[in-house]
Amino acid sequence: MKKALTAALLLALAASPALAVDTDTVAPIDTAITVDHAPHPFNVRDLVMMQRVSDPQLSPDGRYAAFGVRSTDYAANKGVNAIEVLDLSRGGKPMTVVAKGASSPRWAPDGKSLYYVAPSDGVAQLWRMDFAVGKGGLDLAGHTAPVQVSHGALDVQAWKLSPDGKSVLLSYAVFTDCGTLACTKQMQDQRAADKATGTLYKKLFVRHWDTWSDGTRNQLYLGRFDVHGQLPAEPTLLTRGIDGDVPSKPFGDDSEFAYSPDGKTVYFDVRIAGRSEPWSTNFDIYKMPADGSAVPVNLTAENKAWDAYPVPSPDGKTLYYLAMKVPGFEADRFGIMALDLATGAKREIDPHWDRSPGGMDISADGKTLYVTADDEGEHPLFAVDTASGKVRELVGAGSVDGYSLAGSRLLLARNDLKRPSDLYTANVDGKDLRQVTHYNAALLKNAHEGDFEFFTFKGWNNEPVQGYVVKPAGYEPGKKYPVAFIIHGGPQGAMTNSWSYRWNPQTYAGQGFAVVTINFHGSTGYGQKFTDSISGDWGGKPLEDLKLGWQAALSKYSFLDGNRACALGASYGGFMTYWIAGVWNQPWKCLIDHDGVFDARMMYYATEELWFEEHENGGTQYDVPANYEKFDPLAHVKDWRVPMLVIHSAKDFRIPLSQGLGAFTALQRRGIPSEFLTFPDENHWVLKPHNSVLWHDTVNAWLKQWTAAPETQK
């Protein structure tokens, strides 16, 4: 599913006049960072200055592509969003139509206007840009000045236009006992002015991801455009009485609510909160009249697991959605469900497809659903026949991280291990795939990367397990190279053929390291049984796979220097790093742990999403304490001996800071060479450009210190 932050959370700049820049790439706003323009191995400075393409949106006629581009203002230590449009019929270069802070572009139904979110006086609002239409199509350079169309006192969190373009669904974070958006704003201002800083909580969540709970809920509103195209400052509340967030926090988006084709009904998913919110994954799908004349009705109450992401059929007779079957398990397989809205009958379309789909859309004739899913190291786009459930891969070999559908054309954002996302077009059958943007091409021409190769070996119980190896940049046959052995997080995740702005293997390859990574039991894309197998066995089967995968890689790739290798990982990968520090430390010259679980018992009481801990350990810590102690890294500190760099950030509420501090204390008390890097302003991820550079420089220095060739060691 989409995991991107909502647009409102990313907006920080004041609105600016529209720009019309005819350029193939939007130049980074600030180049104070030292970027090497001569041929050189890829490095973190290349990484942070790359332009990030996202959110592709086809115009209704399929001719124009609107999308987001994020550049880096390194001096200001932040990303800056812009919206670009490309005329696909003419090729050529994208044109920047809105700069500085604009995101979430969506076409009006007539294809003549573009809506988007951008700040106005520090508040994220909805805007509209109109294009003149001539014989040659839209005049992209001669558009009118943007018009602000929403005027609420709060940030627009997420939004969606109605099929006829006459209304819009808007999500705002509000105090549910307030009757207006203005009331919420007034209460927030009063809190900010209060000299007392204490907050009294009466239930969980107290904090979530990286934010302390402030008592607001994301609620869904409907706003109707007046004759001037303006929305009321106080739209109509639709989710009155719903004790939950629409969309969900912290990463929900507009895929969690939808209009019916006639615009008369609204569908949305929500987890009713109450006191059980931190240990429940019971999302349900509701429907209600778009005019708010009746209360929402639960359509999936019988399923106590996760139901979400409604997609109505074009004829309005069927509602498609995704559903899990295991309550409390966030990594269960999503099945594609079809709900007959007349009879209430439900059926799973794809029960025989052993993958977990997301990012769902439907063809104009209602016969095909489009989804993405992890699949054996790739993340392709698939077509699913709505009648038979037959699944076809349309676009593979890499990762499709966004797509849009209009008529017979697909627009895709696609990347792989050697290339960040660019836009591609294809026919709806996946044929005639063509790259239409070339962001970062000049940078990558000079920043040399390492080639990669997937390999398969017999892992735990002789079952097939996949991994991959990345060669160092500038690889020379016959030469041996030190190794970065990366352990992925999740744990229900995978290291796939995809580009990343965190844990990117090319940043290590550029430093002269070979990279080895293993998609151990518990990884996604290899069937649900394989994914399920890690629960309750964090230090068992996955460790066996890592050991066997390491030996398989050493046997297969002679350029790997097994005597100069370090293991590193984050989140679950951080847990495993702490775990192997005590139970499998023989191969490693050093270890690097980012935001890992050190004390499994305290982790249960300190984290926020309790459903995760309870499912993975078979219950609460007080009911099944032995399950939490079975694979507790803390219990093996006496066997730690390998030098370790510990990294943990203060705003990580998923795995709190005390876990990293505890591990560093253990290392220091044991007299093991160790260092501790912390960021007061980062969460489970390190996102700010300067912090990313510092993170990589610190990690690379630690790797080089402990894997230096014997003749260079002091």
C-alpha positions as CSV (number, residue, x, y, z in Angstrom):
1,M,0.0,0.0,0.0
2,K,1.0,3.6,-0.3
3,K,3.2,4.6,2.6
4,A,4.0,8.2,1.6
5,L,3.4,11.0,4.0
6,T,0.3,13.1,3.3
7,A,1.0,16.3,1.4
8,A,0.1,18.5,4.3
9,L,2.9,17.1,6.4
10,L,5.4,17.9,3.7
11,L,4.4,21.5,3.1
12,A,6.5,24.1,4.8
13,L,6.9,27.0,2.4
14,A,4.6,30.0,1.6
15,A,2.8,29.9,-1.7
16,S,4.6,31.4,-4.6
17,P,3.7,32.7,-8.0
18,A,3.5,30.0,-10.7
19,L,6.6,29.4,-12.7
20,A,6.9,28.2,-16.3
21,V,10.3,26.6,-16.8
22,D,10.9,24.6,-19.9
23,T,13.6,22.2,-18.6
24,D,14.3,18.5,-18.6
25,T,15.4,18.7,-14.9
26,V,14.6,21.2,-12.2
27,A,18.0,22.3,-10.9
28,P,18.6,21.8,-7.2
29,I,17.8,25.0,-5.4
30,D,21.1,25.1,-3.5
31,T,24.4,23.5,-4.4
32,A,26.4,24.4,-1.2
33,I,27.0,20.7,-0.7
34,T,30.1,19.5,-2.5
35,V,28.9,17.5,-5.6
36,D,31.6,16.0,-7.8
37,H,30.8,16.6,-11.4
38,A,33.8,14.6,-12.7
39,P,33.4,10.8,-13.0
40,H,33.4,9.3,-9.5
41,P,31.9,6.4,-7.5
42,F,28.3,7.1,-6.3
43,N,28.1,8.6,-2.8
44,V,25.7,10.1,-0.3
45,R,26.2,13.6,-1.7
46,D,24.8,12.4,-5.0
47,L,22.0,10.7,-3.2
48,V,20.7,13.6,-1.2
49,M,20.8,16.0,-4.2
50,M,18.8,13.8,-6.5
51,Q,15.4,14.9,-7.8
52,R,12.7,12.6,-6.6
53,V,9.8,11.9,-9.0
54,S,6.5,10.8,-7.6
55,D,2.7,10.8,-7.7
56,P,2.1,10.4,-11.5
57,Q,-1.3,11.5,-12.7
58,L,-2.7,11.2,-16.2
59,S,-5.1,13.7,-17.6
60,P,-8.5,12.2,-18.5
61,D,-7.6,12.0,-22.2
62,G,-4.3,10.3,-21.4
63,R,-2.3,13.0,-23.1
64,Y,-0.7,14.9,-20.2
65,A,1.2,13.7,-17.2
66,A,1.2,15.7,-14.0
67,F,3.6,14.6,-11.2
68,G,5.6,15.8,-8.3
69,V,9.3,16.5,-8.2
70,R,11.2,17.1,-5.0
71,S,14.6,18.9,-5.2
72,T,16.9,19.5,-2.2
73,D,17.5,22.9,-0.7
74,Y,20.7,21.8,1.1
75,A,21.3,25.2,2.8
76,A,17.8,25.1,4.3
77,N,18.2,21.4,5.1
78,K,14.9,20.3,3.4
79,G,13.2,19.2,0.3
80,V,11.2,21.5,-1.9
81,N,8.3,20.2,-3.9
82,A,7.2,21.3,-7.3
83,I,4.6,20.1,-9.8
84,E,5.5,19.4,-13.4
85,V,3.4,18.6,-16.5
86,L,4.5,16.7,-19.6
87,D,2.7,16.6,-23.0
88,L,3.1,12.9,-23.8
89,S,1.9,13.4,-27.4
90,R,4.9,15.6,-28.2
91,G,7.6,14.1,-26.0
92,G,10.1,16.8,-25.1
93,K,10.7,18.2,-21.7
94,P,8.4,18.5,-18.6
95,M,7.4,22.0,-17.7
96,T,7.2,23.3,-14.1
97,V,3.8,24.7,-13.6
98,V,3.8,25.2,-9.8
99,A,7.0,25.6,-7.7
100,K,7.9,25.8,-4.0
101,G,5.7,23.7,-1.9
102,A,3.1,22.3,-4.3
103,S,2.1,18.6,-4.2
104,S,-0.7,16.1,-4.8
105,P,-1.6,17.2,-8.4
106,R,-5.0,15.9,-9.6
107,W,-6.7,16.7,-12.9
108,A,-10.3,18.1,-13.1
109,P,-12.7,15.7,-14.9
110,D,-12.6,17.9,-18.0
111,G,-8.8,17.9,-18.1
112,K,-8.6,21.6,-18.4
113,S,-7.6,22.4,-14.8
114,L,-5.2,21.0,-12.3
115,Y,-5.9,20.9,-8.5
116,Y,-3.1,20.6,-6.0
117,V,-2.2,21.4,-2.3
118,A,0.1,24.2,-1.4
119,P,0.4,26.6,1.6
120,S,-1.3,29.9,2.1
121,D,-0.2,31.9,5.1
122,G,1.3,28.7,6.5
123,V,-1.8,26.6,6.1
124,A,-2.1,23.8,3.5
125,Q,-4.9,24.7,1.1
126,L,-6.4,23.4,-2.1
127,W,-5.6,25.3,-5.2
128,R,-6.7,25.2,-8.9
129,M,-4.8,26.1,-12.0
130,D,-6.7,26.6,-15.3
131,F,-5.1,26.0,-18.7
132,A,-6.1,27.7,-21.9
133,V,-7.1,25.3,-24.7
134,G,-6.1,25.8,-28.3
135,K,-5.9,23.8,-31.5
136,G,-2.7,22.3,-30.2
137,G,-4.1,21.3,-26.9
138,L,-3.4,22.8,-23.4
139,D,-1.2,25.9,-23.3
140,L,1.0,24.7,-20.4
141,A,3.1,27.8,-20.4
142,G,0.2,30.2,-20.6
143,H,-1.9,29.0,-17.7
144,T,-3.8,31.4,-15.5
145,A,-2.5,32.4,-12.1
146,P,-3.3,29.7,-9.5
147,V,-6.5,30.3,-7.5
148,Q,-6.9,29.2,-3.9
149,V,-10.2,27.3,-3.6
150,S,-10.2,26.1,0.0
151,H,-10.2,28.5,3.0
152,G,-10.3,26.3,6.1
153,A,-8.5,27.3,9.2
154,L,-6.6,23.9,9.2
155,D,-4.3,22.0,6.9
156,V,-5.8,19.9,4.3
157,Q,-4.6,16.4,5.2
158,A,-5.9,14.5,2.1
159,W,-8.5,15.1,-0.5
160,K,-10.3,13.7,-3.6
161,L,-12.4,15.3,-6.3
162,S,-15.9,14.0,-7.1
163,P,-16.4,12.3,-10.5
164,D,-18.2,15.4,-11.8
165,G,-15.8,17.9,-10.3
166,K,-18.5,19.7,-8.4
167,S,-17.4,18.7,-4.9
168,V,-14.4,17.5,-3.0
169,L,-13.7,15.2,-0.1
170,L,-11.4,16.9,2.4
171,S,-9.7,15.4,5.5
172,Y,-8.9,17.7,8.5
173,A,-7.3,16.9,11.9
174,V,-9.9,18.2,14.4
175,F,-11.1,18.0,17.9
176,T,-14.2,15.9,17.6
177,D,-16.1,17.9,20.2
178,C,-15.6,21.0,18.1
179,G,-18.4,21.9,15.7
180,T,-16.2,23.9,13.3
181,L,-12.7,23.9,11.9
182,A,-12.3,27.4,13.4
183,C,-13.1,25.9,16.9
184,T,-10.2,23.4,16.5
185,K,-7.9,26.2,15.4
186,Q,-8.9,28.4,18.4
187,M,-8.3,25.5,20.8
188,Q,-4.9,24.8,19.3
189,D,-4.0,28.5,19.6
190,Q,-5.1,28.5,23.3
191,R,-3.0,25.5,24.0
192,A,0.1,27.1,22.4
193,A,-0.4,30.3,24.5
194,D,-0.8,28.4,27.8
195,K,2.3,28.7,29.9
196,A,1.6,25.3,31.5
197,T,3.2,22.7,29.3
198,G,1.8,19.5,30.8
199,T,-0.6,17.2,28.9
200,L,-2.9,14.7,30.7
201,Y,-3.6,11.4,28.8
202,K,-6.4,9.0,29.7
203,K,-5.8,6.4,27.0
204,L,-3.3,5.2,24.4
205,F,-2.0,6.3,21.9
206,V,0.1,8.7,23.9
207,R,2.4,9.0,21.0
208,H,2.6,7.4,17.5
209,W,5.5,7.1,15.1
210,D,7.2,10.5,15.8
211,T,4.4,12.6,17.2
212,W,2.8,13.0,20.6
213,S,-0.9,12.7,20.4
214,D,-2.7,16.0,20.6
215,G,-6.3,14.7,20.8
216,T,-7.2,15.4,17.2
217,R,-8.8,13.0,14.7
218,N,-8.6,13.0,11.0
219,Q,-12.2,13.5,9.9
220,L,-13.8,13.5,6.5
221,Y,-15.7,16.5,5.2
222,L,-17.4,17.4,1.9
223,G,-17.1,20.7,0.3
224,R,-19.2,21.9,-2.7
225,F,-17.8,24.4,-5.2
226,D,-19.9,27.5,-5.6
227,V,-20.4,29.3,-8.9
228,H,-17.0,30.9,-8.5
229,G,-15.2,27.6,-7.9
230,Q,-14.7,28.3,-4.2
231,L,-15.2,26.0,-1.3
232,P,-16.8,27.1,2.0
233,A,-14.5,27.7,4.9
234,E,-16.7,25.3,7.0
235,P,-17.4,22.2,4.8
236,T,-19.9,19.5,5.8
237,L,-18.7,16.9,8.3
238,L,-19.4,13.4,7.1
239,T,-17.8,11.2,9.7
240,R,-19.5,12.6,12.8
241,G,-19.5,10.1,15.6
242,I,-16.6,8.1,14.0
243,D,-14.0,7.6,16.7
244,G,-11.1,7.0,14.3
245,D,-8.9,8.6,11.7
246,V,-9.9,9.1,8.0
247,P,-7.4,8.6,6.6
248,S,-5.4,6.6,9.1
249,K,-2.4,7.9,11.0
250,P,0.5,8.3,10.4
251,F,0.8,7.4,6.7
252,G,-2.8,7.2,5.4
253,D,-3.8,8.9,2.1
254,D,-6.6,9.4,-0.4
255,S,-6.7,5.7,-1.3
256,E,-8.7,5.2,2.0
257,F,-11.8,7.0,0.8
258,A,-13.7,7.2,-2.5
259,Y,-16.8,8.5,-4.3
260,S,-19.3,6.3,-6.0
261,P,-19.3,6.9,-9.8
262,D,-22.5,9.0,-9.6
263,G,-20.9,11.0,-6.7
264,K,-23.9,10.3,-4.4
265,T,-22.2,7.9,-2.0
266,V,-18.9,8.0,-0.1
267,Y,-16.9,5.0,1.0
268,F,-14.1,5.1,3.5
269,D,-12.1,2.8,5.8
270,V,-11.4,3.5,9.4
271,R,-10.3,1.7,12.6
272,I,-12.8,2.6,15.4
273,A,-10.4,3.7,18.1
274,G,-11.7,3.5,21.6
275,R,-9.2,2.1,24.1
276,S,-8.2,-0.9,21.8
277,E,-6.7,1.2,19.1
278,P,-3.0,0.4,19.9
279,W,-3.6,-3.4,19.8
280,S,-6.2,-3.6,17.0
281,T,-5.9,-3.8,13.2
282,N,-9.7,-4.0,12.8
283,F,-10.3,-1.5,10.0
284,D,-13.7,-1.6,8.4
285,I,-15.2,0.0,5.3
286,Y,-18.2,2.3,5.7
287,K,-20.6,3.9,3.3
288,M,-22.7,7.0,3.6
289,P,-24.6,9.6,1.5
290,A,-22.3,12.3,0.1
291,D,-24.6,15.0,1.4
292,G,-24.2,13.7,5.0
293,S,-28.0,13.0,5.4
294,A,-27.4,9.7,7.1
295,V,-24.9,8.2,9.4
296,P,-22.1,5.9,8.1
297,V,-22.9,2.2,7.7
298,N,-20.3,-0.5,8.4
299,L,-20.1,-2.9,5.4
300,T,-17.5,-5.3,6.7
301,A,-18.3,-5.7,10.4
302,E,-18.1,-9.5,10.3
303,N,-14.3,-9.4,9.6
304,K,-12.3,-8.5,12.6
305,A,-9.1,-8.1,10.6
306,W,-8.1,-5.3,8.2
307,D,-10.6,-4.2,5.5
308,A,-9.5,-1.1,3.5
309,Y,-8.9,0.8,0.3
310,P,-12.3,0.9,-1.4
311,V,-12.5,1.0,-5.2
312,P,-16.1,1.2,-6.7
313,S,-16.7,-0.4,-10.1
314,P,-17.5,2.0,-12.9
315,D,-21.1,0.9,-13.0
316,G,-21.5,1.5,-9.3
317,K,-22.7,-2.1,-8.6
318,T,-19.6,-3.6,-7.0
319,L,-17.2,-2.3,-4.3
320,Y,-13.7,-3.8,-4.5
321,Y,-11.5,-3.6,-1.5
322,L,-8.6,-5.3,0.2
323,A,-9.0,-7.6,3.2
324,M,-6.8,-9.5,5.6
325,K,-8.1,-12.6,7.6
326,V,-5.9,-12.6,10.7
327,P,-6.9,-10.0,13.4
328,G,-4.0,-8.1,14.9
329,F,-1.5,-9.1,12.1
330,E,-0.4,-6.1,10.0
331,A,1.6,-8.3,7.5
332,D,-1.2,-10.8,6.7
333,R,-1.9,-11.3,3.0
334,F,-4.4,-8.8,1.5
335,G,-7.0,-10.5,-0.6
336,I,-9.0,-8.7,-3.2
337,M,-12.7,-8.7,-2.2
338,A,-15.8,-7.9,-4.3
339,L,-18.9,-6.7,-2.5
340,D,-22.2,-6.8,-4.4
341,L,-23.8,-3.5,-3.2
342,A,-27.3,-4.7,-4.0
343,T,-27.2,-8.1,-2.2
344,G,-24.3,-7.6,0.3
345,A,-22.7,-10.8,-1.0
346,K,-18.9,-10.9,-0.8
347,R,-16.3,-13.0,-2.6
348,E,-12.5,-13.1,-2.8
349,I,-11.4,-12.6,-6.4
350,D,-7.8,-13.9,-6.1
351,P,-7.8,-16.7,-3.4
352,H,-5.2,-18.7,-5.3
353,W,-2.7,-15.8,-5.9
354,D,-0.2,-16.1,-3.1
355,R,0.8,-12.4,-3.1
356,S,-0.4,-9.4,-1.0
357,P,-1.5,-6.7,-3.5
358,G,-1.8,-2.9,-2.9
359,G,-2.2,0.3,-4.9
360,M,-5.5,-0.8,-6.5
361,D,-7.3,0.9,-9.5
362,I,-9.8,-0.3,-12.0
363,S,-10.3,-0.1,-15.8
364,A,-13.0,2.0,-17.4
365,D,-14.9,-1.2,-18.4
366,G,-14.7,-2.6,-14.9
367,K,-13.1,-5.9,-16.1
368,T,-9.6,-5.4,-14.8
369,L,-8.1,-4.3,-11.5
370,Y,-4.5,-3.0,-11.4
371,V,-2.4,-3.7,-8.4
372,T,1.3,-3.8,-7.3
373,A,2.9,-6.4,-5.1
374,D,6.2,-7.7,-3.9
375,D,7.2,-10.7,-6.1
376,E,10.5,-12.6,-5.6
377,G,12.6,-9.5,-5.3
378,E,10.7,-7.3,-7.7
379,H,7.7,-5.0,-7.2
380,P,5.7,-5.2,-10.5
381,L,2.4,-3.9,-11.7
382,F,-0.2,-6.7,-12.2
383,A,-3.6,-6.9,-13.9
384,V,-6.3,-9.0,-12.2
385,D,-9.4,-10.1,-14.1
386,T,-12.4,-9.2,-11.9
387,A,-14.4,-12.2,-13.1
388,S,-11.9,-15.1,-13.0
389,G,-9.2,-13.7,-10.6
390,K,-6.6,-14.5,-13.2
391,V,-3.4,-12.5,-12.6
392,R,-1.0,-11.2,-15.3
393,E,2.3,-9.3,-14.7
394,L,2.2,-6.2,-16.8
395,V,5.4,-4.3,-15.9
396,G,8.2,-6.0,-13.9
397,A,12.0,-5.9,-13.6
398,G,12.2,-3.3,-10.9
399,S,9.7,-1.5,-8.7
400,V,6.5,0.3,-9.7
401,D,6.0,2.8,-6.9
402,G,3.1,4.8,-8.5
403,Y,0.9,4.6,-11.5
404,S,-2.1,6.2,-13.2
405,L,-4.6,4.9,-15.7
406,A,-6.6,6.8,-18.4
407,G,-8.2,5.1,-21.3
408,S,-5.7,2.7,-23.0
409,R,-2.6,4.3,-21.4
410,L,-0.7,3.7,-18.2
411,L,1.7,6.2,-16.6
412,L,4.2,4.7,-14.2
413,A,6.8,5.8,-11.8
414,R,9.4,3.1,-11.9
415,N,12.9,2.5,-10.4
416,D,15.4,-0.3,-9.7
417,L,18.7,-0.9,-7.8
418,K,20.6,1.4,-10.2
419,R,18.1,4.1,-11.0
420,P,15.8,6.3,-9.0
421,S,12.2,6.8,-10.2
422,D,11.4,8.1,-13.6
423,L,8.1,8.1,-15.6
424,Y,7.2,5.5,-18.2
425,T,4.2,5.0,-20.4
426,A,2.7,1.7,-21.5
427,N,-0.4,0.4,-23.0
428,V,-2.9,-1.0,-20.5
429,D,-1.7,-4.5,-21.4
430,G,1.8,-3.5,-20.4
431,K,3.2,-3.5,-23.9
432,D,5.1,-0.6,-25.5
433,L,6.9,0.4,-22.3
434,R,8.7,3.7,-22.9
435,Q,10.7,6.0,-20.6
436,V,9.5,9.6,-20.9
437,T,11.5,11.4,-18.2
438,H,15.2,11.3,-17.5
439,Y,15.7,13.0,-14.2
440,N,19.2,12.6,-12.6
441,A,20.6,11.2,-15.9
442,A,23.5,13.6,-16.0
443,L,24.3,12.9,-12.3
444,L,24.2,9.1,-12.8
445,K,26.4,9.4,-15.9
446,N,29.2,10.6,-13.7
447,A,28.4,8.7,-10.5
448,H,29.5,5.2,-11.1
449,E,27.5,2.4,-9.5
450,G,27.9,-1.3,-8.9
451,D,26.2,-4.1,-10.9
452,F,23.9,-6.5,-9.0
453,E,22.8,-10.1,-9.2
454,F,20.1,-12.1,-7.4
455,F,21.0,-15.6,-6.3
456,T,19.1,-18.4,-4.6
457,F,20.3,-21.0,-2.1
458,K,18.9,-23.6,0.2
459,G,18.0,-22.0,3.5
460,W,16.2,-23.2,6.6
461,N,14.7,-26.7,6.2
462,N,16.3,-26.8,2.7
463,E,13.7,-24.3,1.4
464,P,14.7,-21.9,-1.4
465,V,15.8,-18.4,-0.2
466,Q,16.8,-15.5,-2.3
467,G,19.4,-12.8,-1.9
468,Y,21.4,-10.4,-4.0
469,V,25.0,-9.2,-4.3
470,V,26.1,-5.7,-5.5
471,K,29.6,-5.4,-6.8
472,P,31.7,-2.4,-5.8
473,A,31.7,0.6,-8.2
474,G,34.8,0.2,-10.4
475,Y,34.8,-3.6,-9.8
476,E,38.0,-5.3,-11.1
477,P,37.9,-9.1,-11.8
478,G,40.3,-11.1,-9.6
479,K,40.3,-8.5,-6.8
480,K,38.7,-9.2,-3.4
481,Y,36.6,-6.5,-1.7
482,P,35.3,-5.9,1.9
483,V,31.7,-6.7,2.4
484,A,28.7,-4.8,3.9
485,F,26.2,-7.5,4.9
486,I,22.8,-5.7,5.1
487,I,20.0,-7.2,7.1
488,H,16.6,-5.8,6.2
489,G,13.9,-4.5,8.6
490,G,10.2,-5.1,8.8
491,P,10.7,-7.9,9.6
492,Q,7.9,-8.6,7.0
493,G,9.7,-6.7,4.3
494,A,12.3,-7.4,1.6
495,M,15.4,-6.0,0.0
496,T,14.1,-5.7,-3.6
497,N,15.2,-4.5,-7.0
498,S,14.3,-0.9,-6.0
499,W,15.9,2.5,-5.3
500,S,16.0,3.8,-1.8
501,Y,17.0,7.1,-0.2
502,R,17.9,5.4,3.0
503,W,19.8,2.0,3.1
504,N,20.8,2.3,-0.6
505,P,23.3,-0.4,-1.5
506,Q,24.9,1.9,-4.1
507,T,26.2,4.2,-1.3
508,Y,28.3,1.2,0.0
509,A,29.3,0.1,-3.4
510,G,30.6,3.6,-4.1
511,Q,32.8,3.3,-1.0
512,G,34.5,0.2,-2.4
513,F,32.3,-2.4,-0.6
514,A,30.5,-5.4,-2.0
515,V,27.0,-5.7,-0.6
516,V,25.3,-8.9,0.3
517,T,21.7,-9.1,1.5
518,I,19.3,-12.0,2.2
519,N,15.5,-12.2,2.0
520,F,15.3,-14.6,4.9
521,H,12.1,-16.4,6.1
522,G,9.6,-13.7,7.0
523,S,10.3,-11.6,3.9
524,T,7.5,-10.5,1.6
525,G,7.0,-11.6,-2.1
526,Y,7.6,-15.3,-1.6
527,G,4.2,-16.4,-0.5
528,Q,2.3,-15.8,2.8
529,K,3.5,-19.0,4.4
530,F,7.1,-17.8,4.0
531,T,6.1,-14.4,5.4
532,D,4.3,-15.9,8.4
533,S,7.2,-18.1,9.3
534,I,9.1,-15.4,11.2
535,S,6.4,-14.7,13.7
536,G,7.4,-16.1,17.1
537,D,10.8,-17.1,15.7
538,W,12.7,-13.9,15.2
539,G,16.1,-15.4,16.1
540,G,15.5,-18.8,14.6
541,K,14.8,-19.5,10.9
542,P,15.9,-16.0,9.8
543,L,19.3,-16.5,11.5
544,E,19.7,-19.8,9.9
545,D,19.0,-18.2,6.5
546,L,21.5,-15.5,7.1
547,K,24.2,-18.0,8.0
548,L,23.5,-20.2,5.0
549,G,23.1,-17.2,2.7
550,W,26.4,-15.8,3.8
551,Q,28.2,-19.1,3.1
552,A,26.4,-19.4,-0.3
553,A,27.5,-15.9,-1.3
554,L,31.1,-16.6,-0.3
555,S,31.1,-19.8,-2.3
556,K,29.5,-18.2,-5.4
557,Y,31.3,-14.9,-5.5
558,S,35.0,-15.1,-5.2
559,F,35.4,-11.3,-5.0
560,L,33.8,-11.3,-1.5
561,D,36.5,-11.1,1.2
562,G,34.9,-13.0,4.1
563,N,37.7,-11.9,6.4
564,R,36.8,-8.2,6.0
565,A,33.0,-8.1,6.5
566,C,30.6,-6.1,8.7
567,A,27.0,-6.7,9.4
568,L,24.5,-3.9,9.6
569,G,20.7,-3.4,9.9
570,A,17.9,-1.2,11.1
571,S,14.6,-1.9,13.0
572,Y,14.2,-5.7,12.8
573,G,17.6,-5.7,11.1
574,G,18.8,-3.8,14.2
575,F,17.3,-6.5,16.4
576,M,19.1,-9.1,14.4
577,T,22.4,-7.2,14.6
578,Y,22.1,-7.1,18.4
579,W,21.1,-10.8,18.3
580,I,24.0,-12.0,16.2
581,A,26.4,-9.9,18.4
582,G,25.8,-12.6,21.0
583,V,25.1,-15.7,19.0
584,W,26.9,-15.4,15.6
585,N,29.6,-12.9,15.9
586,Q,32.5,-15.0,14.5
587,P,32.5,-13.7,10.9
588,W,32.2,-10.0,11.6
589,K,34.9,-7.3,12.0
590,C,32.3,-4.8,13.0
591,L,28.5,-4.3,13.5
592,I,26.3,-1.3,12.9
593,D,22.9,-1.1,14.5
594,H,20.2,1.5,13.6
595,D,17.1,1.8,15.8
596,G,17.2,-1.9,16.8
597,V,15.4,-3.8,19.5
598,F,17.8,-4.5,22.4
599,D,15.5,-5.4,25.3
600,A,12.5,-7.4,23.9
601,R,10.6,-7.2,27.2
602,M,10.8,-3.4,27.6
603,M,10.1,-3.0,23.9
604,Y,6.5,-4.2,24.5
605,Y,5.8,-1.5,27.1
606,A,7.7,1.3,25.3
607,T,6.4,1.0,21.8
608,E,3.1,2.4,20.5
609,E,1.6,-0.2,18.1
610,L,1.0,-3.1,20.5
611,W,-0.7,-5.2,17.9
612,F,2.7,-5.8,16.3
613,E,4.4,-7.0,19.5
614,E,1.5,-9.1,20.6
615,H,1.2,-11.0,17.3
616,E,4.9,-11.5,16.8
617,N,5.2,-12.9,20.4
618,G,1.9,-14.7,20.7
619,G,0.4,-12.5,23.3
620,T,1.2,-9.8,25.8
621,Q,4.5,-9.7,27.7
622,Y,2.8,-10.4,31.0
623,D,0.8,-13.3,29.7
624,V,3.7,-15.0,27.8
625,P,6.9,-13.6,29.2
626,A,8.9,-16.6,28.0
627,N,8.1,-15.7,24.4
628,Y,9.7,-12.3,24.8
629,E,12.8,-13.8,26.5
630,K,13.4,-16.5,23.9
631,F,15.1,-14.2,21.5
632,D,16.1,-11.3,23.7
633,P,19.5,-9.8,22.7
634,L,20.0,-8.4,26.2
635,A,20.4,-11.9,27.6
636,H,23.5,-12.5,25.5
637,V,25.4,-9.3,26.2
638,K,28.0,-11.4,28.1
639,D,29.0,-12.9,24.7
640,W,29.3,-9.6,22.8
641,R,32.8,-8.9,21.5
642,V,32.6,-7.2,18.1
643,P,33.1,-3.4,17.7
644,M,29.7,-1.8,17.2
645,L,28.3,1.5,16.1
646,V,24.9,2.2,17.5
647,I,22.6,4.8,15.9
648,H,19.2,5.8,17.5
649,S,17.1,8.9,17.2
650,A,15.1,10.7,19.8
651,K,11.8,10.9,17.8
652,D,11.7,7.2,17.1
653,F,8.6,6.2,19.1
654,R,8.3,2.8,17.3
655,I,11.5,1.6,18.9
656,P,12.3,4.2,21.5
657,L,15.7,5.8,22.2
658,S,16.3,3.9,25.4
659,Q,16.8,0.7,23.4
660,G,19.9,2.2,21.6
661,L,21.1,3.8,24.8
662,G,20.9,0.5,26.6
663,A,22.9,-1.3,24.0
664,F,25.6,1.4,24.0
665,T,25.8,1.2,27.8
666,A,26.3,-2.5,27.5
667,L,29.1,-2.1,24.9
668,Q,30.9,0.6,26.9
669,R,30.6,-1.3,30.2
670,R,32.0,-4.4,28.5
671,G,34.9,-2.4,27.1
672,I,34.0,-3.2,23.5
673,P,35.0,-0.5,21.0
674,S,31.8,1.4,20.3
675,E,30.3,4.7,19.2
676,F,26.8,6.1,19.6
677,L,25.2,8.5,17.0
678,T,21.9,10.1,17.8
679,F,19.7,12.7,16.2
680,P,17.2,14.7,18.3
681,D,15.1,15.6,15.3
682,E,14.7,12.3,13.4
683,N,12.3,9.4,13.8
684,H,12.7,5.7,12.8
685,W,14.2,7.1,9.6
686,V,16.9,9.7,9.0
687,L,15.3,12.2,6.5
688,K,16.9,15.6,6.7
689,P,19.6,16.1,4.0
690,H,22.4,17.1,6.4
691,N,21.6,14.3,8.8
692,S,21.6,11.8,6.0
693,V,25.1,12.9,5.0
694,L,26.3,12.7,8.6
695,W,24.7,9.3,9.0
696,H,26.4,7.9,5.9
697,D,29.7,9.5,6.6
698,T,29.7,8.0,10.2
699,V,28.6,4.6,8.9
700,N,31.2,4.5,6.1
701,A,34.0,5.6,8.5
702,W,33.1,2.8,10.9
703,L,33.0,0.2,8.1
704,K,36.4,1.4,6.7
705,Q,38.0,1.5,10.1
706,W,37.3,-2.2,10.8
707,T,37.6,-3.7,7.4
708,A,40.8,-2.0,6.2
709,A,43.3,-4.3,4.6
710,P,45.9,-5.6,7.1
711,E,48.7,-3.5,5.6
712,T,46.7,-0.3,6.1
713,Q,45.6,-1.0,9.6
714,K,47.4,0.8,12.4
